Amino acid sequence: MHLKHLSLQNFRNYKRTSFNFSENTTLVVGPNTAGKSNLIEAIFFMARGGSFRIDKDEQLVKFGEEVARIKGKLGDKDLEVLIAKEGVGGRITPFKKYLVNGVNKRKVDFVGNFFAVLFAPNDLEIIVGSPGERRGFINNILIQTDRDYRLAMTFYEKGLRMRNALLHRAQETGARSEKEFAYWDNLLIVQGQKITKKREEFIDYLRISRKEILNFEIFYDKSIISKDRLLQYKDAEVGAGVTLVGPHRDDLIIRIYPNKINANESESVDIRYFGSRGQQRLAVLQLKILELAYVEKTTGERPVLLLDDIFSELDEKHISLVLDQTLQRLGYGGQAIITTTHREFVGKELLKDLNVIELKK
């Protein structure tokens, strides 16, 4: 699967722009604020069906405009996304439209036509950030690769919003209607257990896979949702005004061996608190390599690798490691799109074989 062409209209800082990409590796070079990350964001949007940088997608529409458009050409597939602000076409709320070869699709059916693995500077947050960052890492992979997971997440997130609204009302009024809660409790239990099962399978894959860069143990700290658990936290939930159990409370724990990076001769420790910054970066790279392999294994397609301006935060040794390990994993037939502020970060030998796009400030 190769992204051949991308056109953007009123997306972020782009008024109307088009890009052509090599089937192998394309290097996008430009100063800060030139729109490199915006370009990567648009590409990833076609894979994930949403932004990896913001929650409200209507913020992607260029200031002063009403509708943004992303169009990508992949072999015999044309993918298109329209993002409209509030009030466009008489609609009260913002909306998005997804099209495959000109045919309207639901988001759940649009996602899965294109696969991408993103490696960005803030990916370090997967290791050192909040549990939400680690859940986001899992979601970005499973939402792309598993339609049943996409559906379960859609139903679960809607049910969670409705149930939290009921809890907020119960908190304010002091009265709780068990009849109203019964429906949403059941929905969250059914869909939440599907999500948990899918996450367990993925984390088992990470756990048993060979780790050549950094050896670590990974554990699924799951928040089980069931009738008994909801009953157990019933009073506490009214006090908090939110649902306290379920996969929206899940976390990952990654543990390393402090004395030797690739040996398990000592007791493991949580990498968030006891890993060096170098080990934490290596853990991110290892996770991304496993992600590349998982997407290809489950979909039969080699995903497009997106490396967004990660070299500015790495030394020469780690830059070489990232390029060698990630591009080697793609091998023949894989595509990579790399952004950087300085082309010399990539190295002269690799530059000979790259298609280069220059962005101006």
Contacts in CASP RR format, 6 or more apart in sequence:
PFRMAT RR
TARGET T0000
AUTHOR 0000-0000-0000
METHOD contacts of the structure
MODEL  1
MHLKHLSLQNFRNYKRTSFNFSENTTLVVGPNTAGKSNLIEAIFFMARGG
SFRIDKDEQLVKFGEEVARIKGKLGDKDLEVLIAKEGVGGRITPFKKYLV
NGVNKRKVDFVGNFFAVLFAPNDLEIIVGSPGERRGFINNILIQTDRDYR
LAMTFYEKGLRMRNALLHRAQETGARSEKEFAYWDNLLIVQGQKITKKRE
EFIDYLRISRKEILNFEIFYDKSIISKDRLLQYKDAEVGAGVTLVGPHRD
DLIIRIYPNKINANESESVDIRYFGSRGQQRLAVLQLKILELAYVEKTTG
ERPVLLLDDIFSELDEKHISLVLDQTLQRLGYGGQAIITTTHREFVGKEL
LKDLNVIELKK
1 74 0 8 1.000
1 114 0 8 1.000
1 115 0 8 1.000
1 301 0 8 1.000
1 302 0 8 1.000
1 303 0 8 1.000
1 304 0 8 1.000
1 335 0 8 1.000
2 21 0 8 1.000
2 23 0 8 1.000
2 74 0 8 1.000
2 75 0 8 1.000
2 304 0 8 1.000
2 333 0 8 1.000
2 334 0 8 1.000
2 335 0 8 1.000
3 21 0 8 1.000
3 43 0 8 1.000
3 72 0 8 1.000
3 73 0 8 1.000
3 74 0 8 1.000
3 114 0 8 1.000
3 304 0 8 1.000
3 335 0 8 1.000
3 337 0 8 1.000
4 20 0 8 1.000
4 21 0 8 1.000
4 23 0 8 1.000
4 72 0 8 1.000
4 73 0 8 1.000
4 74 0 8 1.000
4 75 0 8 1.000
5 18 0 8 1.000
5 19 0 8 1.000
5 20 0 8 1.000
5 21 0 8 1.000
5 72 0 8 1.000
5 73 0 8 1.000
6 18 0 8 1.000
6 19 0 8 1.000
6 21 0 8 1.000
6 39 0 8 1.000
6 42 0 8 1.000
6 43 0 8 1.000
6 70 0 8 1.000
6 71 0 8 1.000
6 72 0 8 1.000
6 73 0 8 1.000
7 16 0 8 1.000
7 17 0 8 1.000
7 18 0 8 1.000
7 19 0 8 1.000
7 69 0 8 1.000
7 70 0 8 1.000
7 71 0 8 1.000
7 72 0 8 1.000
8 14 0 8 1.000
8 16 0 8 1.000
8 17 0 8 1.000
8 18 0 8 1.000
8 39 0 8 1.000
8 42 0 8 1.000
8 68 0 8 1.000
8 69 0 8 1.000
8 70 0 8 1.000
8 71 0 8 1.000
9 15 0 8 1.000
9 16 0 8 1.000
9 68 0 8 1.000
9 69 0 8 1.000
10 16 0 8 1.000
10 61 0 8 1.000
10 62 0 8 1.000
10 65 0 8 1.000
10 67 0 8 1.000
10 68 0 8 1.000
10 69 0 8 1.000
11 38 0 8 1.000
11 42 0 8 1.000
11 60 0 8 1.000
11 61 0 8 1.000
11 62 0 8 1.000
11 68 0 8 1.000
11 69 0 8 1.000
11 70 0 8 1.000
11 83 0 8 1.000
12 35 0 8 1.000
12 38 0 8 1.000
12 41 0 8 1.000
12 42 0 8 1.000
12 60 0 8 1.000
12 62 0 8 1.000
12 68 0 8 1.000
13 33 0 8 1.000
13 35 0 8 1.000
13 38 0 8 1.000
13 62 0 8 1.000
14 35 0 8 1.000
14 38 0 8 1.000
14 39 0 8 1.000
14 62 0 8 1.000
15 62 0 8 1.000
19 39 0 8 1.000
19 357 0 8 1.000
21 335 0 8 1.000
21 337 0 8 1.000
21 355 0 8 1.000
22 335 0 8 1.000
22 354 0 8 1.000
22 355 0 8 1.000
23 333 0 8 1.000
23 334 0 8 1.000
23 335 0 8 1.000
24 333 0 8 1.000
24 334 0 8 1.000
24 335 0 8 1.000
24 336 0 8 1.000
24 353 0 8 1.000
24 354 0 8 1.000
24 355 0 8 1.000
25 327 0 8 1.000
25 335 0 8 1.000
25 336 0 8 1.000
25 337 0 8 1.000
25 338 0 8 1.000
25 350 0 8 1.000
25 353 0 8 1.000
25 354 0 8 1.000
25 355 0 8 1.000
26 335 0 8 1.000
26 336 0 8 1.000
26 337 0 8 1.000
26 338 0 8 1.000
26 354 0 8 1.000
26 355 0 8 1.000
26 356 0 8 1.000
26 357 0 8 1.000
27 338 0 8 1.000
27 339 0 8 1.000
27 340 0 8 1.000
27 343 0 8 1.000
27 346 0 8 1.000
27 351 0 8 1.000
27 354 0 8 1.000
27 355 0 8 1.000
27 356 0 8 1.000
27 357 0 8 1.000
28 36 0 8 1.000
28 39 0 8 1.000
28 337 0 8 1.000
28 338 0 8 1.000
28 339 0 8 1.000
28 340 0 8 1.000
28 356 0 8 1.000
28 357 0 8 1.000
28 359 0 8 1.000
29 339 0 8 1.000
29 340 0 8 1.000
29 341 0 8 1.000
29 342 0 8 1.000
29 343 0 8 1.000
29 356 0 8 1.000
29 357 0 8 1.000
29 358 0 8 1.000
29 359 0 8 1.000
30 36 0 8 1.000
30 339 0 8 1.000
30 340 0 8 1.000
30 341 0 8 1.000
30 358 0 8 1.000
30 359 0 8 1.000
30 360 0 8 1.000
30 361 0 8 1.000
31 341 0 8 1.000
31 359 0 8 1.000
31 361 0 8 1.000
32 341 0 8 1.000
33 361 0 8 1.000
34 359 0 8 1.000
34 360 0 8 1.000
34 361 0 8 1.000
35 359 0 8 1.000
36 308 0 8 1.000
36 309 0 8 1.000
36 339 0 8 1.000
36 340 0 8 1.000
36 341 0 8 1.000
36 359 0 8 1.000
37 53 0 8 1.000
37 120 0 8 1.000
37 308 0 8 1.000
37 309 0 8 1.000
37 339 0 8 1.000
39 339 0 8 1.000
39 359 0 8 1.000
40 118 0 8 1.000
40 120 0 8 1.000
40 306 0 8 1.000
40 308 0 8 1.000
40 337 0 8 1.000
40 339 0 8 1.000
41 51 0 8 1.000
41 52 0 8 1.000
41 53 0 8 1.000
41 60 0 8 1.000
42 70 0 8 1.000
43 116 0 8 1.000
43 304 0 8 1.000
43 306 0 8 1.000
43 337 0 8 1.000
44 50 0 8 1.000
44 51 0 8 1.000
44 52 0 8 1.000
44 116 0 8 1.000
44 118 0 8 1.000
44 306 0 8 1.000
45 51 0 8 1.000
45 60 0 8 1.000
45 70 0 8 1.000
45 81 0 8 1.000
46 70 0 8 1.000
46 72 0 8 1.000
46 79 0 8 1.000
46 81 0 8 1.000
46 113 0 8 1.000
46 114 0 8 1.000
46 116 0 8 1.000
47 111 0 8 1.000
47 112 0 8 1.000
47 114 0 8 1.000
47 115 0 8 1.000
47 116 0 8 1.000
47 144 0 8 1.000
47 303 0 8 1.000
47 304 0 8 1.000
48 111 0 8 1.000
48 116 0 8 1.000
48 140 0 8 1.000
48 143 0 8 1.000
48 144 0 8 1.000
49 81 0 8 1.000
49 98 0 8 1.000
49 107 0 8 1.000
49 110 0 8 1.000
49 111 0 8 1.000
50 57 0 8 1.000
51 57 0 8 1.000
51 60 0 8 1.000
52 118 0 8 1.000
52 120 0 8 1.000
52 140 0 8 1.000
54 60 0 8 1.000
56 94 0 8 1.000
57 83 0 8 1.000
57 94 0 8 1.000
57 96 0 8 1.000
58 83 0 8 1.000
58 84 0 8 1.000
58 85 0 8 1.000
58 86 0 8 1.000
58 94 0 8 1.000
60 68 0 8 1.000
60 83 0 8 1.000
61 67 0 8 1.000
61 68 0 8 1.000
61 83 0 8 1.000
61 84 0 8 1.000
61 85 0 8 1.000
62 68 0 8 1.000
66 84 0 8 1.000
66 85 0 8 1.000
66 87 0 8 1.000
66 88 0 8 1.000
67 82 0 8 1.000
67 83 0 8 1.000
67 84 0 8 1.000
67 85 0 8 1.000
67 88 0 8 1.000
68 82 0 8 1.000
68 83 0 8 1.000
68 84 0 8 1.000
69 80 0 8 1.000
69 81 0 8 1.000
69 82 0 8 1.000
69 83 0 8 1.000
70 79 0 8 1.000
70 80 0 8 1.000
70 81 0 8 1.000
70 83 0 8 1.000
71 78 0 8 1.000
71 79 0 8 1.000
71 80 0 8 1.000
72 78 0 8 1.000
72 79 0 8 1.000
72 80 0 8 1.000
73 79 0 8 1.000
74 113 0 8 1.000
74 114 0 8 1.000
77 100 0 8 1.000
77 101 0 8 1.000
77 113 0 8 1.000
77 114 0 8 1.000
78 99 0 8 1.000
78 100 0 8 1.000
78 101 0 8 1.000
78 102 0 8 1.000
79 99 0 8 1.000
79 100 0 8 1.000
79 110 0 8 1.000
79 113 0 8 1.000
79 114 0 8 1.000
80 98 0 8 1.000
80 99 0 8 1.000
80 100 0 8 1.000
80 102 0 8 1.000
81 96 0 8 1.000
81 97 0 8 1.000
81 98 0 8 1.000
81 99 0 8 1.000
81 110 0 8 1.000
82 96 0 8 1.000
82 97 0 8 1.000
82 99 0 8 1.000
83 94 0 8 1.000
83 96 0 8 1.000
84 91 0 8 1.000
84 94 0 8 1.000
84 95 0 8 1.000
84 96 0 8 1.000
84 97 0 8 1.000
85 94 0 8 1.000
86 92 0 8 1.000
86 93 0 8 1.000
86 94 0 8 1.000
87 93 0 8 1.000
87 94 0 8 1.000
88 94 0 8 1.000
88 95 0 8 1.000
96 107 0 8 1.000
97 104 0 8 1.000
98 104 0 8 1.000
98 105 0 8 1.000
98 106 0 8 1.000
98 107 0 8 1.000
98 109 0 8 1.000
98 110 0 8 1.000
99 105 0 8 1.000
99 110 0 8 1.000
100 109 0 8 1.000
100 110 0 8 1.000
100 113 0 8 1.000
107 150 0 8 1.000
108 147 0 8 1.000
108 150 0 8 1.000
108 151 0 8 1.000
108 154 0 8 1.000
109 147 0 8 1.000
111 143 0 8 1.000
111 144 0 8 1.000
111 150 0 8 1.000
112 144 0 8 1.000
112 145 0 8 1.000
112 147 0 8 1.000
112 299 0 8 1.000
114 304 0 8 1.000
115 144 0 8 1.000
115 145 0 8 1.000
115 295 0 8 1.000
115 299 0 8 1.000
115 301 0 8 1.000
115 303 0 8 1.000
115 304 0 8 1.000
116 144 0 8 1.000
116 303 0 8 1.000
116 304 0 8 1.000
116 305 0 8 1.000
116 306 0 8 1.000
117 288 0 8 1.000
117 291 0 8 1.000
117 292 0 8 1.000
117 295 0 8 1.000
117 303 0 8 1.000
117 304 0 8 1.000
117 305 0 8 1.000
117 306 0 8 1.000
118 140 0 8 1.000
118 306 0 8 1.000
118 308 0 8 1.000
119 284 0 8 1.000
119 285 0 8 1.000
119 288 0 8 1.000
119 305 0 8 1.000
119 306 0 8 1.000
119 307 0 8 1.000
119 308 0 8 1.000
119 310 0 8 1.000
119 322 0 8 1.000
119 326 0 8 1.000
120 306 0 8 1.000
120 308 0 8 1.000
120 309 0 8 1.000
120 310 0 8 1.000
121 308 0 8 1.000
121 309 0 8 1.000
121 310 0 8 1.000
121 312 0 8 1.000
121 313 0 8 1.000
123 284 0 8 1.000
123 288 0 8 1.000
123 310 0 8 1.000
124 280 0 8 1.000
124 281 0 8 1.000
124 284 0 8 1.000
125 133 0 8 1.000
126 133 0 8 1.000
126 134 0 8 1.000
126 137 0 8 1.000
126 284 0 8 1.000
126 287 0 8 1.000
127 254 0 8 1.000
127 271 0 8 1.000
127 272 0 8 1.000
127 280 0 8 1.000
127 283 0 8 1.000
127 284 0 8 1.000
128 272 0 8 1.000
128 280 0 8 1.000
129 272 0 8 1.000
131 249 0 8 1.000
131 250 0 8 1.000
131 251 0 8 1.000
131 252 0 8 1.000
132 251 0 8 1.000
134 251 0 8 1.000
134 252 0 8 1.000
135 247 0 8 1.000
135 248 0 8 1.000
135 250 0 8 1.000
135 251 0 8 1.000
137 252 0 8 1.000
137 287 0 8 1.000
138 199 0 8 1.000
138 202 0 8 1.000
138 203 0 8 1.000
138 250 0 8 1.000
138 252 0 8 1.000
139 153 0 8 1.000
141 202 0 8 1.000
141 291 0 8 1.000
141 294 0 8 1.000
141 295 0 8 1.000
142 149 0 8 1.000
142 198 0 8 1.000
142 199 0 8 1.000
142 202 0 8 1.000
143 149 0 8 1.000
143 150 0 8 1.000
143 153 0 8 1.000
144 295 0 8 1.000
144 299 0 8 1.000
145 294 0 8 1.000
145 295 0 8 1.000
145 298 0 8 1.000
145 299 0 8 1.000
146 198 0 8 1.000
146 298 0 8 1.000
148 194 0 8 1.000
148 198 0 8 1.000
149 194 0 8 1.000
149 195 0 8 1.000
149 198 0 8 1.000
152 191 0 8 1.000
152 192 0 8 1.000
152 194 0 8 1.000
152 195 0 8 1.000
152 198 0 8 1.000
153 191 0 8 1.000
153 195 0 8 1.000
155 187 0 8 1.000
155 191 0 8 1.000
156 187 0 8 1.000
156 188 0 8 1.000
156 191 0 8 1.000
156 192 0 8 1.000
156 195 0 8 1.000
156 247 0 8 1.000
156 248 0 8 1.000
159 184 0 8 1.000
159 187 0 8 1.000
159 188 0 8 1.000
159 191 0 8 1.000
160 188 0 8 1.000
160 243 0 8 1.000
160 248 0 8 1.000
162 184 0 8 1.000
163 181 0 8 1.000
163 184 0 8 1.000
163 185 0 8 1.000
163 188 0 8 1.000
163 243 0 8 1.000
164 241 0 8 1.000
164 242 0 8 1.000
164 243 0 8 1.000
166 176 0 8 1.000
166 177 0 8 1.000
166 180 0 8 1.000
166 181 0 8 1.000
166 184 0 8 1.000
167 237 0 8 1.000
167 238 0 8 1.000
167 240 0 8 1.000
167 241 0 8 1.000
167 242 0 8 1.000
167 243 0 8 1.000
168 241 0 8 1.000
168 242 0 8 1.000
170 176 0 8 1.000
170 177 0 8 1.000
170 238 0 8 1.000
170 241 0 8 1.000
171 238 0 8 1.000
171 239 0 8 1.000
171 240 0 8 1.000
171 241 0 8 1.000
174 238 0 8 1.000
176 238 0 8 1.000
185 227 0 8 1.000
185 230 0 8 1.000
188 225 0 8 1.000
188 243 0 8 1.000
188 246 0 8 1.000
189 225 0 8 1.000
189 226 0 8 1.000
189 227 0 8 1.000
189 230 0 8 1.000
192 225 0 8 1.000
192 246 0 8 1.000
192 247 0 8 1.000
193 225 0 8 1.000
195 247 0 8 1.000
196 222 0 8 1.000
196 224 0 8 1.000
196 225 0 8 1.000
196 246 0 8 1.000
196 247 0 8 1.000
196 250 0 8 1.000
199 220 0 8 1.000
199 222 0 8 1.000
199 247 0 8 1.000
199 250 0 8 1.000
200 220 0 8 1.000
200 222 0 8 1.000
202 294 0 8 1.000
203 218 0 8 1.000
203 219 0 8 1.000
203 220 0 8 1.000
203 252 0 8 1.000
205 290 0 8 1.000
205 294 0 8 1.000
206 218 0 8 1.000
206 287 0 8 1.000
206 290 0 8 1.000
206 294 0 8 1.000
207 217 0 8 1.000
207 218 0 8 1.000
209 290 0 8 1.000
209 293 0 8 1.000
211 286 0 8 1.000
211 290 0 8 1.000
212 286 0 8 1.000
212 289 0 8 1.000
212 325 0 8 1.000
213 282 0 8 1.000
213 285 0 8 1.000
213 286 0 8 1.000
213 289 0 8 1.000
213 321 0 8 1.000
213 325 0 8 1.000
214 256 0 8 1.000
214 261 0 8 1.000
214 262 0 8 1.000
214 279 0 8 1.000
214 282 0 8 1.000
214 283 0 8 1.000
214 285 0 8 1.000
214 286 0 8 1.000
215 256 0 8 1.000
215 257 0 8 1.000
215 261 0 8 1.000
215 262 0 8 1.000
215 263 0 8 1.000
215 264 0 8 1.000
216 254 0 8 1.000
216 255 0 8 1.000
216 256 0 8 1.000
216 268 0 8 1.000
216 271 0 8 1.000
216 283 0 8 1.000
216 286 0 8 1.000
217 254 0 8 1.000
217 255 0 8 1.000
217 256 0 8 1.000
217 268 0 8 1.000
218 252 0 8 1.000
218 253 0 8 1.000
218 254 0 8 1.000
218 255 0 8 1.000
219 252 0 8 1.000
219 253 0 8 1.000
219 254 0 8 1.000
219 255 0 8 1.000
220 250 0 8 1.000
220 252 0 8 1.000
221 250 0 8 1.000
221 251 0 8 1.000
221 252 0 8 1.000
221 253 0 8 1.000
222 247 0 8 1.000
222 250 0 8 1.000
223 245 0 8 1.000
223 246 0 8 1.000
223 247 0 8 1.000
223 248 0 8 1.000
223 249 0 8 1.000
223 250 0 8 1.000
224 245 0 8 1.000
224 246 0 8 1.000
225 245 0 8 1.000
225 246 0 8 1.000
225 247 0 8 1.000
229 245 0 8 1.000
229 246 0 8 1.000
230 237 0 8 1.000
230 245 0 8 1.000
233 244 0 8 1.000
233 245 0 8 1.000
236 244 0 8 1.000
237 243 0 8 1.000
237 244 0 8 1.000
253 270 0 8 1.000
254 270 0 8 1.000
254 271 0 8 1.000
254 272 0 8 1.000
254 283 0 8 1.000
255 268 0 8 1.000
255 269 0 8 1.000
255 270 0 8 1.000
255 271 0 8 1.000
256 268 0 8 1.000
256 269 0 8 1.000
256 271 0 8 1.000
256 274 0 8 1.000
256 275 0 8 1.000
256 279 0 8 1.000
256 283 0 8 1.000
257 263 0 8 1.000
257 264 0 8 1.000
257 265 0 8 1.000
257 266 0 8 1.000
257 267 0 8 1.000
257 268 0 8 1.000
257 269 0 8 1.000
258 266 0 8 1.000
258 269 0 8 1.000
258 274 0 8 1.000
258 275 0 8 1.000
259 265 0 8 1.000
259 266 0 8 1.000
260 266 0 8 1.000
261 279 0 8 1.000
261 282 0 8 1.000
269 275 0 8 1.000
271 279 0 8 1.000
271 280 0 8 1.000
271 283 0 8 1.000
278 318 0 8 1.000
281 314 0 8 1.000
281 318 0 8 1.000
285 321 0 8 1.000
285 322 0 8 1.000
285 325 0 8 1.000
285 326 0 8 1.000
288 326 0 8 1.000
289 325 0 8 1.000
289 326 0 8 1.000
289 329 0 8 1.000
292 303 0 8 1.000
292 305 0 8 1.000
292 326 0 8 1.000
292 329 0 8 1.000
292 330 0 8 1.000
293 329 0 8 1.000
295 301 0 8 1.000
295 303 0 8 1.000
296 302 0 8 1.000
296 303 0 8 1.000
302 330 0 8 1.000
302 333 0 8 1.000
302 334 0 8 1.000
302 335 0 8 1.000
304 334 0 8 1.000
304 335 0 8 1.000
304 336 0 8 1.000
304 337 0 8 1.000
305 326 0 8 1.000
305 327 0 8 1.000
305 330 0 8 1.000
305 334 0 8 1.000
305 335 0 8 1.000
305 336 0 8 1.000
305 337 0 8 1.000
306 336 0 8 1.000
306 337 0 8 1.000
307 322 0 8 1.000
307 326 0 8 1.000
307 336 0 8 1.000
307 337 0 8 1.000
307 338 0 8 1.000
307 339 0 8 1.000
308 339 0 8 1.000
309 339 0 8 1.000
309 340 0 8 1.000
309 341 0 8 1.000
310 322 0 8 1.000
311 319 0 8 1.000
311 322 0 8 1.000
311 340 0 8 1.000
311 342 0 8 1.000
311 345 0 8 1.000
311 346 0 8 1.000
312 340 0 8 1.000
312 341 0 8 1.000
312 345 0 8 1.000
314 322 0 8 1.000
319 345 0 8 1.000
319 346 0 8 1.000
323 346 0 8 1.000
323 350 0 8 1.000
326 336 0 8 1.000
327 336 0 8 1.000
330 336 0 8 1.000
338 346 0 8 1.000
340 346 0 8 1.000
343 351 0 8 1.000
343 356 0 8 1.000
346 354 0 8 1.000
END
